[in-house]
Amino acid sequence: MKPTAAEEQRNLHELSSMPTAAWTQEELTYHHKVMSELSPWLNAQGTHIHGQIIQEIESRSDLT
């Protein structure tokens, strides 16, 4: 049985040891959406990671 897209997607714990430039666009989009919804409850580290995700999304959109 083939894994679903959600099962293939790496979780934030796995991704946190990698630069955001190595994340897929789908991973960036997913984690940005989740962190945006949770933003009122993010601690300083979560806010920093969310900022890095936003910067990477913006840098990729500048390339297209």
N, C-alpha and C positions, 0 to 999 in steps of 0.2 A: 504494500500500500504506500503510495506517494505521500510525503508530508505536506501539510497545507502551508500556505505562505506564512501564517502566523507561527507555525512550528519551525520554519526555516529561518525566521528573523532572529537575529541575535538580541539578547536582552541588554539592558542598560549596564548591568554589572560587567558583562563581557566587553561591551563597547567602551567603558570608561578607561580601560587600559590602552586604548587606541586613539590616535589623533582623529578628530572629526573628518579630516580629509579622506580617511580610509573607510568611512561609513558609506553605505549606499544611500541613494536619494530617498528610497523608501524608508530606511531606518531614520534618517534625519526628519522626514516629514512626520512619521509616526510619533517619535519621541518629542518633537516640537508640539504636536497637537496635545499629547498627554500632559506635558509639562505646562503648557498654556492653561489647560483646564485646572491644574493643581497649583498654579502660581501663587495663590494667596497663602498656601501652606508650605511652600518650598523654603528650606533653610538656605544659608549663604552658599553652601556648596552646590545645592540644586539650582539656585539662581545663576551661579557662575557657569555651570554646565549648560543650562538653557541659553545663556548668552553666547556661548561658544557654538551651539547648534544654530542659532540665528545668524551669527557671522558666517558660518560655513554655507548655509542656504543662500545668503545674500551674495557671497563670493562666487558661488556656482551660477547664480542667475546673471551675474555680470559677464560671465564667460559666454553666455548664449545670445 
